[in-house]
Amino acid sequence: MESSSPTYARLKGQNLVYAVTFCCSIGFLLFGYDLGYMGGLTTSPEFLDRFGNPNASLLGFLVSSYEVGAMLGAGFTFLLGDRFGRKPINIAGAVIVATGAAIQTASFGVPQFLVGRIVAGFGLGMMTTVIPIWLSECAMPKNRGRMMAMQLSNLIMGLIIANWLDYGMSFYPGSVQWRFPCAFQIVFSVIICCFMPFLPESPRYLASVGSVAKATESLAALRGLPTQSPAISEEMREIQYAIEAESEGAGSWADVFRDGGVSGFTRVAIGFSANFFQQLSGVNVMSSLGPYIFQNSIGLGRYDALLVSGGLQVFYFLSSLIPWMVVDRAGRRRLFMLGSAGMGVCMMLSAIFVGIGSVGLGYAATVVLYLFQTFFTLGWQSNMWIYPSELLPLRLRLRGSAIAVVSQWLWTFLVVEMTPPMITNIGYKSYIVFAVVNLVTVPIVYFTYPETSQMPLEAVDLLFADRDGKRPSIFRVVRDSRDKAYLAQVRETLQERARQRDVNGADIKKVAVVHAEHTDDGIMA
């Protein structure tokens, strides 16, 4: 009688993948909440009075100091993350976020508040580095994108909660108006710490540290199959083949800056650039500073700005449901280009409407900024977060993703820091800057971003493998990634090499056994 599949929290198969996705999504809900709640505080009289009515530059730094902490957290994960599993880093990050939230809640001066923002950001930097990797290594190739899209919708839910909580608390006098939103971060951290211990570790991480039995059990539970089933054996062979092939060129952390036999630097650079283009699209202008933009750029009153910003996040969430249905069908590249083109047009129209400055066109600019969020969530929201994890080889996946997340938070910091002074000093021209970046992104993606949708993670390595005795250019890799016949050949090659590795390994073990028996016979004689 065939053994049954192992379970975690009495779940297995796609239901277990959904549980992993849910836990990941709470982490990204926290991410969205942390991005959003400071936007409402930038227009709160109680908050501004407590911190000495900061000018635009200091106010921008109070918001963006979180990103400084997140960069440090991602850097920490880059240096030490491979020593720990995906789950321990997530749990540690949640605890650190809760600590930073407590410091912010108890603040009575700018220095203390900044420390709290940086500490909480450090924890979130750890989490946002590891969460996409954990999910991509657990999900099935055919629906990896959809799992990430579902997770990223929860990021927007965090923005919604933040905006409407800010709006509701704006009617309460006293410091509770801003202290309660600060403290509310702790709720999400507690949920993560309660759920995550009961879920499986990444099978690919376990295999990479030599825990093959645990990796097989985790993979079998995630696929809903017995550990001895042919499908599990096949996938484990492919994972182990990739680990062994990569280990031949393994070195130090500096591998992210070298070819290393796997086009390591090229793949890390693409992941870094994806974060750059996402942030320079202007999305966090609206996520982190929505009320400020609607009040100071478009000219709405404070409560109207809070309402419109809250409505924007609801619209943003509804738009984020579209990728659930199309992200794995359309592929990464098409959605990147569609999103950038749409966002570029929206930013250009916003520049025109705000530049002319009439009341009617101010409302038109608001509508266009709503549409901007639709194009962003379709093209760059879930796509960008899954793409580096799909693109990078296993041995560089954590460190390369950490560098990509450093890019995410570096550019988020710069955008959030520079936006208030930009709006103050150059007005409508701020939107032109973002429009140009978005439109330039389209040809860069077309020529240099390979397609990774629905491919086994181990098969992506073969896209970058030598052809005719030499390393292919990124342009050839991109062309091949769009060729269905070539991709079918890549999958067949992966399966054949994995089987060959298994046969060779069995032959080596057989020779070792024969040698041991011969030695024993000689000793006994």
C-alpha positions as CSV (number, residue, x, y, z in Angstrom):
1,M,0.0,0.0,0.0
2,E,1.4,3.4,-1.0
3,S,2.3,5.7,1.8
4,S,0.4,9.0,2.1
5,S,1.8,12.5,1.7
6,P,3.4,14.1,4.8
7,T,1.5,17.1,6.1
8,Y,2.2,20.4,8.0
9,A,-0.6,21.8,10.2
10,R,-2.7,19.0,8.7
11,L,-2.3,20.6,5.2
12,K,-0.7,19.3,2.1
13,G,-0.5,20.0,-1.6
14,Q,-2.0,23.3,-3.0
15,N,-3.7,23.9,0.3
16,L,-0.3,24.0,2.0
17,V,1.1,26.3,-0.7
18,Y,-1.9,28.6,0.0
19,A,-1.0,28.5,3.7
20,V,2.6,29.5,2.9
21,T,1.3,32.2,0.6
22,F,-1.0,33.5,3.4
23,C,1.8,33.7,5.8
24,C,4.0,35.5,3.2
25,S,1.1,37.8,2.5
26,I,0.9,38.9,6.1
27,G,4.5,39.9,5.9
28,F,3.8,42.0,2.8
29,L,0.6,43.4,4.4
30,L,2.9,44.7,7.1
31,F,5.1,46.0,4.3
32,G,2.2,47.9,2.8
33,Y,0.9,49.1,6.2
34,D,4.4,50.5,7.0
35,L,4.6,52.3,3.7
36,G,1.1,53.8,4.0
37,Y,0.5,54.9,7.6
38,M,3.2,57.6,7.6
39,G,1.5,59.2,4.7
40,G,-1.5,60.2,6.9
41,L,0.8,61.4,9.7
42,T,2.5,63.9,7.4
43,T,-0.7,65.9,7.5
44,S,-1.6,65.3,11.2
45,P,-1.4,68.5,13.3
46,E,-0.8,66.4,16.4
47,F,2.1,64.6,14.9
48,L,3.6,67.7,13.3
49,D,3.3,69.6,16.5
50,R,5.0,66.9,18.6
51,F,8.0,66.9,16.2
52,G,8.4,70.6,15.9
53,N,6.5,71.2,12.6
54,P,9.4,69.8,10.4
55,N,10.1,71.4,7.0
56,A,9.6,69.4,3.8
57,S,13.1,67.9,3.9
58,L,13.0,66.7,7.5
59,L,9.4,65.4,7.0
60,G,10.6,63.4,4.0
61,F,13.4,62.0,6.1
62,L,11.0,61.0,8.9
63,V,9.1,59.0,6.3
64,S,12.1,57.6,4.4
65,S,14.3,56.7,7.4
66,Y,12.3,53.5,7.4
67,E,13.9,52.7,4.0
68,V,17.4,53.3,5.5
69,G,16.7,50.6,8.1
70,A,15.3,48.3,5.4
71,M,18.5,48.6,3.4
72,L,20.5,47.7,6.4
73,G,18.3,44.7,7.1
74,A,18.7,43.5,3.5
75,G,22.5,44.0,3.8
76,F,22.5,41.9,7.0
77,T,20.6,39.1,5.1
78,F,23.1,39.4,2.3
79,L,26.1,38.8,4.7
80,L,24.6,36.2,7.0
81,G,21.3,35.0,5.6
82,D,22.7,31.7,4.1
83,R,23.6,30.5,7.6
84,F,19.9,30.3,8.6
85,G,16.8,29.0,7.0
86,R,14.1,31.1,5.3
87,K,11.7,30.8,8.2
88,P,14.1,31.9,11.0
89,I,15.0,35.1,9.2
90,N,11.3,35.8,8.7
91,I,10.4,35.3,12.3
92,A,13.4,37.3,13.5
93,G,12.4,40.1,11.1
94,A,8.9,40.2,12.5
95,V,10.2,40.5,16.1
96,I,12.5,43.4,15.1
97,V,9.6,45.2,13.4
98,A,7.5,44.9,16.6
99,T,10.4,46.3,18.6
100,G,10.8,49.3,16.3
101,A,7.0,49.9,16.4
102,A,7.1,50.0,20.2
103,I,9.9,52.6,20.1
104,Q,8.0,54.8,17.6
105,T,4.8,54.5,19.7
106,A,6.6,55.7,22.8
107,S,8.5,58.6,21.0
108,F,8.6,62.1,22.3
109,G,11.3,63.5,20.0
110,V,12.7,63.3,16.5
111,P,15.8,61.2,17.5
112,Q,13.7,58.5,19.3
113,F,11.2,58.3,16.5
114,L,14.0,58.0,13.9
115,V,15.5,55.1,15.8
116,G,12.2,53.3,15.9
117,R,11.7,53.8,12.2
118,I,15.2,52.5,11.4
119,V,14.8,49.5,13.7
120,A,11.4,48.5,12.3
121,G,12.8,49.0,8.8
122,F,15.7,46.7,9.5
123,G,13.3,43.9,10.4
124,L,11.2,44.5,7.3
125,G,14.3,44.6,5.1
126,M,15.1,41.1,6.4
127,M,11.6,39.9,5.7
128,T,11.2,41.4,2.2
129,T,14.5,39.7,1.2
130,V,13.4,36.2,2.2
131,I,9.7,36.1,1.7
132,P,9.7,36.1,-2.1
133,I,12.4,33.4,-2.1
134,W,10.6,31.2,0.4
135,L,7.4,31.4,-1.7
136,S,9.1,30.9,-5.1
137,E,10.9,27.8,-3.7
138,C,7.7,26.3,-2.4
139,A,5.2,27.1,-5.1
140,M,4.7,25.1,-8.3
141,P,6.2,26.5,-11.6
142,K,2.7,26.8,-13.2
143,N,1.3,29.1,-10.6
144,R,4.3,30.8,-9.0
145,G,3.2,34.2,-10.4
146,R,-0.3,33.8,-9.2
147,M,0.8,33.0,-5.7
148,M,3.0,36.1,-5.7
149,A,0.1,38.2,-7.1
150,M,-2.1,37.0,-4.3
151,Q,0.5,37.9,-1.7
152,L,1.1,41.4,-3.2
153,S,-2.7,42.1,-3.1
154,N,-2.3,41.9,0.7
155,L,0.5,44.5,0.5
156,I,-2.2,46.8,-0.9
157,M,-4.6,45.7,1.8
158,G,-1.9,47.0,4.3
159,L,-2.0,50.3,2.5
160,I,-5.8,50.4,2.7
161,I,-5.8,49.6,6.4
162,A,-3.1,52.3,7.0
163,N,-5.0,55.0,5.0
164,W,-8.4,54.4,6.6
165,L,-6.9,54.0,10.1
166,D,-5.2,57.3,9.6
167,Y,-8.5,58.9,8.4
168,G,-10.4,57.4,11.4
169,M,-7.8,58.5,13.9
170,S,-7.7,62.0,12.5
171,F,-11.0,62.7,14.4
172,Y,-9.4,61.9,17.8
173,P,-7.6,64.7,19.6
174,G,-4.3,64.1,21.4
175,S,-1.3,61.9,20.6
176,V,-3.4,58.8,20.2
177,Q,-4.1,60.2,16.7
178,W,-0.6,59.1,15.6
179,R,0.6,56.7,18.3
180,F,-2.1,54.1,17.7
181,P,-1.3,53.7,14.0
182,C,2.4,53.3,15.0
183,A,1.5,50.6,17.5
184,F,-0.8,48.7,15.1
185,Q,2.3,47.3,13.2
186,I,2.8,44.9,16.2
187,V,-0.5,43.1,15.4
188,F,0.9,41.8,12.0
189,S,4.2,40.8,13.5
190,V,2.4,38.7,16.2
191,I,0.4,36.9,13.5
192,I,3.5,36.0,11.5
193,C,5.3,34.7,14.7
194,C,2.3,32.5,15.5
195,F,1.7,30.9,12.1
196,M,5.2,30.5,10.5
197,P,6.6,27.8,12.9
198,F,4.0,25.3,11.7
199,L,4.8,25.7,7.9
200,P,7.5,23.8,5.9
201,E,11.0,25.2,5.3
202,S,12.0,25.7,1.7
203,P,12.9,22.3,0.2
204,R,15.6,23.9,-2.0
205,Y,17.3,25.5,1.1
206,L,17.2,22.2,3.0
207,A,18.7,20.4,0.0
208,S,21.4,23.0,-0.3
209,V,22.6,22.4,3.3
210,G,22.6,18.7,3.0
211,S,19.2,17.9,4.7
212,V,18.0,15.8,1.8
213,A,15.5,13.7,3.8
214,K,13.9,16.8,5.3
215,A,13.9,18.5,1.8
216,T,12.1,15.5,0.3
217,E,9.5,15.5,3.1
218,S,8.9,19.2,2.7
219,L,8.6,19.0,-1.1
220,A,6.3,16.0,-0.9
221,A,4.0,17.9,1.5
222,L,4.0,20.9,-0.8
223,R,3.1,18.8,-3.8
224,G,0.6,16.6,-1.9
225,L,2.4,13.4,-2.9
226,P,4.1,10.5,-1.1
227,T,7.9,11.0,-0.5
228,Q,8.6,7.9,-2.7
229,S,6.5,9.0,-5.7
230,P,8.2,9.3,-9.1
231,A,7.3,13.0,-9.4
232,I,9.0,13.9,-6.1
233,S,12.0,11.8,-7.0
234,E,12.3,13.6,-10.3
235,E,12.0,17.1,-8.8
236,M,14.5,16.2,-6.1
237,R,17.0,14.9,-8.7
238,E,16.7,18.2,-10.6
239,I,17.2,20.2,-7.4
240,Q,20.3,18.2,-6.4
241,Y,21.7,18.3,-9.9
242,A,21.4,22.1,-9.9
243,I,23.1,22.3,-6.5
244,E,26.0,20.1,-7.6
245,A,26.4,21.9,-10.9
246,E,26.5,25.3,-9.2
247,S,28.9,24.1,-6.4
248,E,31.6,23.5,-9.0
249,G,32.1,27.2,-9.3
250,A,31.1,28.1,-5.7
251,G,33.2,30.7,-3.9
252,S,32.6,33.6,-1.6
253,W,29.9,36.3,-1.3
254,A,31.8,38.1,-4.0
255,D,30.3,35.6,-6.5
256,V,27.4,38.1,-7.0
257,F,29.9,40.3,-8.8
258,R,31.4,37.5,-11.0
259,D,30.2,35.2,-13.8
260,G,31.0,32.1,-11.7
261,G,30.0,29.8,-14.5
262,V,26.3,30.8,-14.2
263,S,26.3,34.5,-15.5
264,G,26.0,35.4,-11.8
265,F,26.7,39.1,-12.1
266,T,24.5,39.6,-15.2
267,R,21.5,38.0,-13.4
268,V,22.1,39.9,-10.2
269,A,22.3,43.2,-12.2
270,I,19.0,42.5,-13.9
271,G,17.4,41.8,-10.5
272,F,18.9,45.1,-9.2
273,S,17.6,47.0,-12.2
274,A,14.1,45.6,-11.9
275,N,13.9,47.2,-8.4
276,F,15.3,50.4,-9.7
277,F,12.7,50.7,-12.5
278,Q,9.9,49.8,-10.1
279,Q,10.7,52.5,-7.6
280,L,11.6,55.2,-10.2
281,S,8.2,54.6,-11.8
282,G,6.8,56.9,-9.0
283,V,4.6,54.4,-7.3
284,N,5.8,55.1,-3.8
285,V,5.1,58.8,-4.3
286,M,1.4,57.7,-4.1
287,S,1.9,54.8,-1.6
288,S,3.9,56.7,1.0
289,L,2.9,60.3,0.4
290,G,-0.6,60.1,-1.2
291,P,-2.3,62.6,1.2
292,Y,0.6,65.0,0.9
293,I,0.4,64.8,-3.0
294,F,-3.3,65.3,-3.1
295,Q,-3.1,68.2,-0.7
296,N,0.0,70.0,-1.8
297,S,0.2,69.2,-5.5
298,I,-3.4,68.9,-6.6
299,G,-4.8,71.3,-4.0
300,L,-7.4,69.3,-2.0
301,G,-8.2,70.0,1.6
302,R,-6.8,67.8,4.4
303,Y,-9.8,65.6,4.9
304,D,-10.5,65.4,1.2
305,A,-6.9,64.4,0.6
306,L,-7.2,61.6,3.2
307,L,-10.4,60.4,1.6
308,V,-9.1,60.4,-1.9
309,S,-5.9,58.7,-0.8
310,G,-7.9,56.0,1.0
311,G,-10.1,55.6,-2.1
312,L,-7.0,55.3,-4.2
313,Q,-5.8,52.3,-2.1
314,V,-9.2,50.6,-2.5
315,F,-9.0,51.0,-6.2
316,Y,-5.4,49.8,-6.1
317,F,-6.5,46.6,-4.4
318,L,-9.2,45.9,-6.9
319,S,-6.7,46.5,-9.7
320,S,-4.3,44.0,-8.1
321,L,-6.8,41.2,-8.6
322,I,-6.3,41.4,-12.4
323,P,-2.7,39.8,-12.2
324,W,-4.1,36.8,-10.4
325,M,-5.7,35.8,-13.7
326,V,-3.0,36.9,-16.3
327,V,0.4,36.9,-14.7
328,D,1.3,33.3,-15.5
329,R,-0.3,33.4,-18.9
330,A,1.0,36.7,-20.2
331,G,4.5,36.2,-18.8
332,R,6.8,38.6,-17.0
333,R,8.2,40.6,-19.9
334,R,4.9,41.6,-21.6
335,L,3.5,42.8,-18.3
336,F,6.6,44.7,-17.4
337,M,6.5,46.6,-20.8
338,L,2.7,47.1,-20.7
339,G,2.9,48.5,-17.1
340,S,5.8,50.9,-17.9
341,A,4.2,52.2,-21.0
342,G,0.9,52.8,-19.2
343,M,2.5,54.5,-16.2
344,G,4.6,56.7,-18.5
345,V,1.5,58.0,-20.2
346,C,-0.3,58.5,-16.9
347,M,2.6,60.5,-15.4
348,M,2.8,62.7,-18.6
349,L,-0.9,63.4,-18.4
350,S,-0.6,64.3,-14.7
351,A,2.2,66.7,-15.5
352,I,0.0,68.4,-18.1
353,F,-3.1,68.6,-15.9
354,V,-1.3,69.8,-12.8
355,G,0.8,72.2,-14.9
356,I,-2.3,73.9,-16.3
357,G,-3.7,74.1,-12.8
358,S,-7.5,74.5,-13.2
359,V,-9.8,72.9,-10.7
360,G,-11.4,70.6,-13.3
361,L,-8.0,69.4,-14.5
362,G,-6.9,68.8,-10.9
363,Y,-9.7,66.3,-10.6
364,A,-8.6,64.8,-14.0
365,A,-5.1,64.4,-12.6
366,T,-6.6,62.5,-9.7
367,V,-8.3,60.1,-12.1
368,V,-5.1,59.6,-14.0
369,L,-3.2,58.8,-10.8
370,Y,-5.8,56.2,-10.1
371,L,-5.2,54.6,-13.5
372,F,-1.5,54.8,-12.8
373,Q,-2.0,52.3,-10.0
374,T,-3.8,49.9,-12.3
375,F,-0.9,49.8,-14.7
376,F,1.6,49.5,-11.9
377,T,-0.1,46.5,-10.2
378,L,-0.6,44.8,-13.6
379,G,3.0,45.3,-14.7
380,W,5.4,45.7,-11.8
381,Q,3.8,44.8,-8.5
382,S,3.8,41.0,-8.2
383,N,6.0,40.6,-11.3
384,M,9.0,42.5,-9.9
385,W,8.9,40.6,-6.5
386,I,8.9,37.1,-8.1
387,Y,11.3,37.9,-10.9
388,P,14.7,38.0,-9.1
389,S,13.9,34.8,-7.2
390,E,13.1,33.1,-10.5
391,L,16.1,34.5,-12.4
392,L,18.9,33.9,-9.8
393,P,20.7,30.5,-9.3
394,L,20.2,28.8,-6.0
395,R,23.6,29.6,-4.6
396,L,23.1,33.3,-5.3
397,R,19.4,33.5,-4.7
398,L,19.5,34.8,-1.2
399,R,22.4,37.2,-1.7
400,G,21.3,38.3,-5.1
401,S,17.8,38.9,-3.8
402,A,19.3,40.8,-0.9
403,I,21.1,43.1,-3.3
404,A,17.9,43.5,-5.3
405,V,16.0,44.4,-2.1
406,V,18.8,46.9,-1.2
407,S,18.0,48.4,-4.5
408,Q,14.3,48.4,-3.7
409,W,14.8,50.3,-0.5
410,L,17.6,52.5,-1.7
411,W,15.4,53.9,-4.5
412,T,12.3,54.0,-2.3
413,F,14.3,56.1,0.2
414,L,15.5,58.5,-2.5
415,V,12.0,58.8,-4.1
416,V,10.3,59.4,-0.7
417,E,13.0,61.7,0.4
418,M,13.1,63.9,-2.7
419,T,9.4,64.0,-3.5
420,P,8.2,66.7,-1.0
421,P,11.1,69.1,-2.0
422,M,10.4,68.3,-5.7
423,I,6.7,69.1,-5.3
424,T,7.6,72.3,-3.5
425,N,10.3,73.5,-5.9
426,I,9.4,72.2,-9.4
427,G,5.7,71.3,-9.1
428,Y,4.2,69.6,-12.2
429,K,7.7,68.9,-13.6
430,S,8.1,66.2,-10.9
431,Y,5.7,64.0,-12.9
432,I,7.8,64.5,-16.1
433,V,10.8,62.9,-14.4
434,F,8.8,59.8,-13.6
435,A,7.2,59.7,-17.0
436,V,10.6,59.7,-18.8
437,V,11.9,56.8,-16.5
438,N,8.8,54.7,-17.3
439,L,9.0,55.2,-21.0
440,V,12.8,54.4,-21.1
441,T,12.1,51.2,-19.2
442,V,10.2,49.6,-22.1
443,P,13.1,49.1,-24.5
444,I,15.4,48.0,-21.7
445,V,13.1,45.3,-20.7
446,Y,12.5,44.2,-24.3
447,F,16.2,43.7,-25.0
448,T,17.7,42.5,-21.6
449,Y,15.0,40.8,-19.5
450,P,14.6,37.0,-20.2
451,E,11.3,35.3,-19.7
452,T,11.1,33.1,-16.6
453,S,7.3,32.4,-16.3
454,Q,6.3,28.8,-15.7
455,M,9.9,27.5,-15.9
456,P,11.3,25.2,-13.2
457,L,13.8,27.3,-11.2
458,E,16.6,24.9,-12.1
459,A,15.8,25.1,-15.8
460,V,16.5,28.9,-15.8
461,D,20.2,28.1,-15.2
462,L,20.4,26.3,-18.5
463,L,19.2,29.4,-20.4
464,F,22.5,31.0,-19.3
465,A,24.7,27.9,-20.0
466,D,27.4,27.9,-22.6
467,R,26.4,27.6,-26.3
468,D,29.0,26.4,-28.8
469,G,31.7,26.6,-26.1
470,K,31.1,30.2,-25.1
471,R,28.9,32.2,-22.8
472,P,25.8,33.5,-24.6
473,S,25.1,37.3,-24.7
474,I,22.1,38.5,-22.7
475,F,20.4,39.4,-26.0
476,R,20.6,35.8,-27.1
477,V,19.4,34.5,-23.7
478,V,16.4,36.8,-24.1
479,R,15.6,35.6,-27.6
480,D,15.9,31.9,-26.5
481,S,13.7,32.5,-23.5
482,R,10.9,33.5,-25.9
483,D,11.4,30.4,-28.1
484,K,9.0,27.6,-27.0
485,A,10.8,24.9,-28.9
486,Y,14.1,25.9,-27.3
487,L,12.5,26.0,-23.8
488,A,11.1,22.5,-24.3
489,Q,14.6,21.4,-25.2
490,V,15.9,23.0,-22.0
491,R,13.4,21.1,-19.9
492,E,14.4,17.8,-21.6
493,T,18.1,18.6,-21.0
494,L,17.5,19.3,-17.3
495,Q,15.6,16.0,-16.8
496,E,18.3,14.0,-18.7
497,R,21.2,15.5,-16.7
498,A,19.3,15.0,-13.4
499,R,18.7,11.3,-14.4
500,Q,22.4,10.9,-15.5
501,R,23.6,12.4,-12.2
502,D,21.4,9.9,-10.3
503,V,22.8,6.9,-12.4
504,N,26.4,8.1,-11.9
505,G,25.7,8.5,-8.2
506,A,24.3,5.0,-8.0
507,D,27.3,3.6,-9.9
508,I,29.7,5.3,-7.5
509,K,27.9,3.9,-4.5
510,K,28.0,0.4,-6.1
511,V,31.7,0.6,-6.7
512,A,32.2,1.8,-3.1
513,V,30.2,-1.2,-1.8
514,V,32.1,-3.7,-3.9
515,H,35.4,-2.2,-2.8
516,A,34.3,-2.3,0.9
517,E,33.3,-6.0,0.5
518,H,36.6,-6.8,-1.2
519,T,38.5,-5.1,1.6
520,D,36.5,-6.9,4.3
521,D,37.2,-10.3,2.6
522,G,40.9,-9.5,2.6
523,I,40.9,-8.6,6.3
524,M,39.0,-11.7,7.2
525,A,41.3,-13.9,5.2
